[in-house]
Amino acid sequence: MVTSSSPAPGALKRAITLPMLLFFILGDVLGAGVYALAGTIAGRVGGALWAPLLIALLFALLTAASYAELVTKYPKAGGAAVFAERAFGRPWLSFLVGFSMLAAGVTSAAGLAVAFAGGYLQALVPWSPGWVCLGFLLLVGLLNARGIKESLSVNLVLTLIELSGLLLVIAAAGWFLLQGRGDPARLLEVDAPSASLAILSAALLAFYSFVGFETSANLAEEVRDVSRVYPRALFGALLIAGVVYLLVGAGAALVLPLDQLKTSGAPLMDVLGASGLGVPTRLFAVIALIAVANGTLLTLIMASRLAYGMARQGLLPPVLGRVLPRRRTPGVAILATTAVAIALSFTSTLDVLAETVVLLLLVVFISTNLAVLVLKRESVDHPHFRVHWIFPVLALASCALLMAQQGGATWLRAGLMLLVGGVLYGLTRLAGTRPAEA
């Protein structure tokens, strides 16, 4: 007999509080995006680095509002796949959405591993990037398997450290300006023939700096008082990240010459060094590596919980829905997602992997924003967050705009990954997999 104090077989433990969830989202957003891609974004837009970051923040908030309603209305592991199934009633569509999210998660983890093995680490030790990616992802997978509470406790410490690194960059830029150096007019310079196209192209990469908030939907079954906690944590984390990013972007453009910023493999470390604040750049390299490691941990937490949720729906092989008896974590799903991330880390560069992640997530976001509109008329027996219909409509327009900025190579890479997903779905259906009992 299952009592209220003992979890049902296969159930996840509700252990996540408001501070833990806020720092989960904040830690996932404040990852390699700004630490590693600030120079690449500057290469597309010039000194107006803040503009694509602001646009990306607004776009993220629009879709986040849809997540806030759906997660609090249907708090189940599986996130966007659950929403698609409920809204459209098509198992293949639910699988496509869920697999897009899963593919984006493991691709992002691979990109973060590449970032970890890149410029910041090489400033400390000249280790082989390939071996670093392998060992790094194995360690992250082991921590993920230990437990969600343990993982998020580590995340709390790591998020504070990575946030301190960004605050150091902001302080360095302020010090630089107080010394009478820097040209504020540079913040309005767009180094491209068409300012609007350049900003939109840069916003595509900047959007990668904000993705991560959607991963929290897959923790819905592990959040205490989800209807109250989830919206506060989601919007709070995005707004904190947005303000920090805007200040960091403006500071980087003011301190570092644009030619140097565009080509830097460790842009924020170079900004700190050029500011004259006197903070050891090797210390900052360690902070940057912690930021990347934290983002990887949170991304793999999401991917494993998503694979678990899809297996429980009968959309993936049921073995992925198995939970470790003592730790109550989805052990098989953790093993599978970690292995795929390791393989993907050997396939491309961070910017290519980042654009692939964004395209895959745009598929998910379009589905989620449509789902919230379709499910508006459906009522549930508990209070939940509500968003006005105009915001999902604006979110759909923003997704279409970002999709239009993607190149053919990115479409091909994402398409091949979804084709693999289609084959996997077909094989799962042929095997006669049925959803797990709740």
C-alpha positions in Angstrom: 0.0 0.0 0.0 1.2 3.5 -0.9 0.7 6.2 1.7 0.9 9.9 1.3 4.4 9.9 2.8 5.8 7.2 0.5 6.1 7.9 -3.3 4.2 5.7 -5.7 6.3 3.3 -7.7 8.2 5.2 -10.4 7.3 8.6 -8.9 9.8 11.3 -8.4 10.5 13.0 -5.1 9.2 16.6 -4.6 12.3 18.2 -3.2 12.7 21.5 -5.1 11.9 24.8 -3.3 11.6 28.3 -4.8 15.2 29.3 -4.2 16.4 26.0 -5.6 14.3 26.3 -8.7 15.2 30.0 -9.3 18.9 29.1 -9.1 18.4 26.1 -11.3 16.9 28.3 -14.1 19.4 31.1 -13.4 22.3 28.7 -13.5 21.1 27.1 -16.7 20.7 30.5 -18.4 23.9 32.0 -17.1 26.0 29.4 -18.9 28.4 29.3 -21.8 26.2 31.6 -23.9 27.6 34.9 -22.7 30.9 33.6 -21.4 31.9 32.0 -24.7 29.8 33.6 -27.4 30.1 37.4 -26.6 32.8 37.8 -29.2 30.8 35.9 -31.9 27.8 38.1 -31.2 29.9 41.2 -31.4 31.3 39.9 -34.7 27.7 40.1 -36.2 26.5 43.3 -34.7 29.6 45.4 -33.7 29.5 47.7 -30.6 25.7 47.5 -30.2 26.1 44.2 -28.4 23.3 45.0 -26.0 20.6 45.3 -28.7 20.4 41.6 -29.7 20.6 40.6 -26.1 17.6 42.8 -25.3 15.6 41.4 -28.2 16.5 37.9 -27.2 15.4 38.6 -23.6 12.0 39.9 -24.8 11.5 36.9 -27.1 12.4 34.5 -24.2 9.9 36.2 -21.8 7.1 35.8 -24.3 7.6 32.1 -24.6 8.3 31.7 -20.9 4.8 33.1 -20.2 3.3 30.1 -22.1 5.5 27.7 -20.1 4.3 29.3 -16.8 0.7 28.6 -17.6 1.1 25.1 -19.0 3.6 23.9 -16.3 1.4 25.1 -13.5 -1.7 23.7 -15.2 -0.2 20.3 -16.0 2.7 19.7 -13.7 4.1 16.5 -15.2 7.6 15.4 -16.2 8.0 15.5 -20.0 7.4 19.2 -20.4 6.6 20.3 -24.0 5.9 16.7 -25.1 3.1 16.4 -22.5 1.6 19.8 -23.6 1.7 18.7 -27.3 0.0 15.4 -26.5 -2.7 17.1 -24.5 -3.4 19.9 -26.9 -3.2 18.1 -30.3 -3.8 14.4 -29.4 -1.3 13.1 -31.9 1.3 10.8 -30.4 3.7 11.4 -33.3 3.5 15.1 -32.8 4.2 14.7 -29.1 7.2 12.6 -29.9 8.5 15.1 -32.5 8.3 18.0 -29.9 9.7 15.9 -27.1 12.5 14.6 -29.3 13.3 18.1 -30.5 13.7 19.1 -26.9 15.8 16.1 -26.1 18.0 16.6 -29.2 18.5 20.2 -28.2 19.4 19.3 -24.7 22.1 16.7 -25.6 23.4 19.0 -28.4 23.6 21.9 -25.9 25.5 19.7 -23.4 27.9 18.7 -26.2 28.4 22.4 -27.0 29.0 23.3 -23.4 31.6 20.5 -23.1 33.3 22.0 -26.2 33.2 25.4 -24.5 34.7 23.9 -21.3 37.6 22.4 -23.2 38.2 25.7 -25.1 39.8 29.0 -24.5 39.3 29.4 -20.8 40.7 25.9 -19.9 43.6 26.3 -22.4 44.6 29.5 -20.5 45.2 27.2 -17.5 46.4 23.9 -18.9 47.0 22.7 -22.5 44.9 19.5 -22.2 43.5 17.7 -25.2 40.0 19.0 -25.9 38.7 15.6 -26.9 39.7 13.9 -23.7 38.5 16.8 -21.6 35.0 16.6 -23.2 34.9 12.9 -22.4 36.0 13.1 -18.8 34.0 16.2 -18.1 30.7 14.8 -19.3 31.2 11.5 -17.4 31.7 13.5 -14.2 28.6 15.5 -14.8 26.6 12.4 -15.5 27.7 10.8 -12.2 26.6 13.9 -10.3 23.3 13.9 -12.1 22.7 10.2 -11.1 23.4 10.9 -7.4 20.2 12.9 -6.9 18.2 16.0 -7.8 18.6 17.5 -4.4 22.3 17.0 -4.4 22.6 18.2 -7.9 20.7 21.4 -7.2 22.6 22.0 -4.0 25.8 22.0 -6.0 24.0 24.2 -8.6 23.3 26.8 -5.9 27.0 27.2 -5.1 28.1 27.1 -8.8 25.4 29.7 -9.8 26.6 32.1 -7.2 30.2 31.7 -8.5 29.3 32.2 -12.1 27.1 35.2 -11.3 30.1 36.7 -9.4 32.2 36.3 -12.5 29.7 38.3 -14.6 29.5 40.9 -11.8 33.3 41.2 -11.9 33.0 42.0 -15.6 30.5 44.7 -14.9 32.6 46.1 -12.1 35.6 46.1 -14.4 33.8 48.0 -17.1 32.6 50.5 -14.5 36.2 51.0 -13.3 37.3 51.4 -16.9 34.8 54.2 -17.4 35.7 55.9 -14.1 39.2 56.2 -15.3 38.0 58.3 -18.2 38.5 55.6 -20.8 36.1 54.0 -23.2 33.8 55.6 -25.8 30.0 55.3 -25.0 29.2 56.2 -28.6 30.6 52.7 -29.5 27.4 51.2 -28.0 25.4 52.6 -30.9 27.7 51.4 -33.6 26.5 48.5 -35.9 29.3 47.1 -38.0 27.1 45.9 -40.9 25.4 47.4 -44.0 22.0 46.7 -42.6 21.6 47.5 -38.9 18.2 45.6 -38.5 19.4 42.4 -40.3 22.7 42.5 -38.3 20.8 42.8 -35.0 18.4 40.0 -35.9 21.3 37.7 -37.0 23.1 38.4 -33.7 19.8 37.9 -31.7 19.8 34.4 -33.1 23.0 33.6 -31.2 22.0 35.8 -28.3 18.9 33.7 -27.9 21.1 30.8 -27.1 22.3 32.8 -24.0 18.7 32.7 -22.7 17.6 29.2 -23.5 17.6 26.9 -20.5 14.5 28.3 -18.9 12.4 25.7 -20.7 14.4 22.9 -19.1 12.7 23.6 -15.8 9.3 22.4 -17.2 10.7 18.8 -16.9 11.2 19.2 -13.1 7.4 19.9 -12.6 6.9 16.7 -10.7 9.7 17.5 -8.3 8.7 21.1 -7.4 6.9 21.8 -4.2 3.8 24.0 -4.6 4.4 24.3 -8.3 1.5 26.7 -9.0 3.0 29.4 -6.8 6.7 28.6 -7.0 7.2 28.0 -10.8 6.1 31.4 -12.3 8.1 33.4 -9.6 11.2 31.4 -10.2 10.9 31.5 -14.0 10.4 35.2 -14.5 12.7 36.1 -11.7 15.6 34.2 -13.1 15.1 35.5 -16.7 14.9 39.1 -15.5 18.0 38.7 -13.4 19.9 37.1 -16.2 18.7 39.8 -18.7 19.9 42.7 -16.6 23.2 41.0 -16.0 23.6 40.2 -19.7 22.8 43.7 -20.9 25.4 45.2 -18.5 28.0 42.6 -19.5 27.4 43.2 -23.2 27.7 46.9 -22.9 30.8 46.6 -20.7 32.5 44.3 -23.1 31.9 46.6 -26.0 33.2 49.6 -24.1 36.4 48.0 -22.7 37.8 45.7 -25.4 38.6 46.9 -29.0 36.0 45.4 -31.3 38.6 43.6 -33.5 40.0 41.9 -30.4 36.5 41.1 -29.0 35.3 39.5 -32.2 38.2 37.0 -32.4 38.7 36.2 -28.7 38.3 32.6 -27.6 37.8 33.8 -24.0 36.2 37.2 -24.5 35.1 38.1 -20.9 38.5 37.1 -19.5 40.1 39.4 -22.1 37.7 42.2 -21.1 38.7 41.8 -17.5 42.4 41.9 -18.3 42.1 45.0 -20.5 40.1 46.9 -17.9 43.0 47.4 -15.5 41.0 46.4 -12.5 43.7 44.0 -11.3 41.7 40.8 -11.0 43.9 37.8 -12.0 42.7 36.5 -15.4 43.5 32.9 -14.4 41.0 33.3 -11.5 38.4 34.5 -13.9 39.1 31.5 -16.2 38.3 29.2 -13.3 35.0 31.1 -12.7 34.1 30.8 -16.4 34.8 27.1 -16.4 32.5 26.7 -13.3 29.8 28.6 -15.2 30.1 26.2 -18.2 30.1 23.2 -15.9 27.0 24.3 -14.1 25.1 24.9 -17.3 26.1 21.4 -18.5 24.9 19.8 -15.3 21.5 21.5 -15.5 21.1 20.7 -19.2 21.8 17.0 -18.6 19.4 17.0 -15.7 16.7 18.3 -18.1 17.6 15.8 -20.9 17.5 12.8 -18.6 14.1 13.9 -17.0 12.7 14.5 -20.4 13.8 11.1 -21.6 12.3 9.6 -18.4 9.0 11.5 -19.0 8.7 10.4 -22.7 9.4 6.8 -21.7 6.6 7.0 -19.1 4.3 8.2 -22.0 5.3 5.3 -24.2 7.1 7.5 -26.7 10.5 6.0 -25.9 11.6 2.5 -24.9 10.3 1.8 -21.3 13.8 1.0 -20.0 14.4 4.8 -20.0 11.7 5.2 -17.4 13.4 3.1 -14.8 14.4 4.8 -11.6 17.4 3.9 -9.4 15.8 2.3 -6.3 17.8 4.2 -3.6 18.5 7.5 -5.3 15.1 7.9 -7.0 16.7 9.3 -10.1 16.2 8.2 -13.8 19.5 6.2 -14.0 19.1 4.6 -17.5 18.0 8.0 -19.0 21.0 9.7 -17.4 23.3 7.1 -18.9 21.8 7.4 -22.4 21.7 11.2 -22.6 25.3 11.5 -21.3 26.6 9.0 -23.9 24.9 10.8 -26.8 26.3 14.2 -25.5 29.8 12.7 -25.5 29.4 11.6 -29.1 28.0 14.9 -30.3 30.9 16.9 -28.6 33.3 15.5 -31.3 31.2 16.7 -34.2 31.4 20.5 -34.5 32.2 23.9 -32.9 30.3 25.7 -30.2 28.7 28.3 -32.5 27.4 25.7 -34.9 26.1 23.5 -32.1 24.5 26.6 -30.5 22.6 27.5 -33.7 21.4 23.9 -34.0 20.1 24.0 -30.4 18.2 27.3 -31.1 16.5 25.8 -34.2 15.5 22.7 -32.4 14.1 24.7 -29.5 12.2 27.0 -31.8 10.3 23.9 -33.0 9.5 23.2 -29.3 8.5 26.8 -28.6 6.1 27.0 -31.5 4.4 23.8 -30.3 4.2 25.1 -26.7 2.8 28.5 -27.7 0.2 26.9 -29.9 -0.7 24.4 -27.1 -1.4 27.2 -24.6 -3.9 28.7 -27.1 -5.6 25.4 -27.8 -5.8 24.5 -24.1 -7.2 27.8 -22.9 -10.7 26.4 -22.7 -9.8 23.4 -20.7 -10.2 23.8 -16.9 -8.3 22.0 -14.1 -9.2 21.5 -10.5 -6.3 23.6 -9.0 -5.2 27.2 -9.3 -2.5 28.0 -12.0 -0.8 30.9 -13.7 -2.7 32.4 -16.7 -1.3 34.4 -19.6 -3.3 36.6 -22.0 -3.7 35.1 -25.5 -1.8 38.0 -27.1 1.5 36.9 -25.6 1.6 33.4 -27.2 0.7 35.0 -30.5 3.6 37.4 -30.2 5.8 34.6 -29.1 4.9 32.6 -32.3 5.8 35.6 -34.4 9.2 35.9 -32.6 9.9 32.2 -33.3 9.2 32.6 -37.0 11.5 35.7 -37.1 14.4 33.8 -35.5 13.8 30.7 -37.8 14.1 33.0 -40.8 17.7 33.9 -39.7 18.9 30.2 -39.7 21.2 29.0 -42.5 20.8 26.0 -44.7 23.5 24.0 -42.9 21.8 24.4 -39.6 18.5 23.3 -41.1 20.2 20.2 -42.5 21.9 19.2 -39.2 18.6 19.7 -37.2 16.7 17.9 -39.9 19.0 14.8 -39.8 18.6 14.7 -36.0 14.8 14.8 -36.3 15.0 12.1 -39.0 16.8 9.9 -36.5 14.0 10.6 -34.0 11.4 9.6 -36.6 13.1 6.3 -37.1 13.3 5.7 -33.3 9.6 6.6 -33.0 8.6 4.1 -35.7 10.6 1.4 -34.1 9.1 2.1 -30.7 5.6 1.9 -32.1 6.4 -1.3 -33.9 7.6 -2.8 -30.6 4.2 -2.1 -29.2 5.4 0.1 -26.3 2.6 1.3 -24.0 2.6 4.2 -21.6 3.7 3.4 -18.1 1.1 3.4 -15.4 1.0 6.4 -13.2 
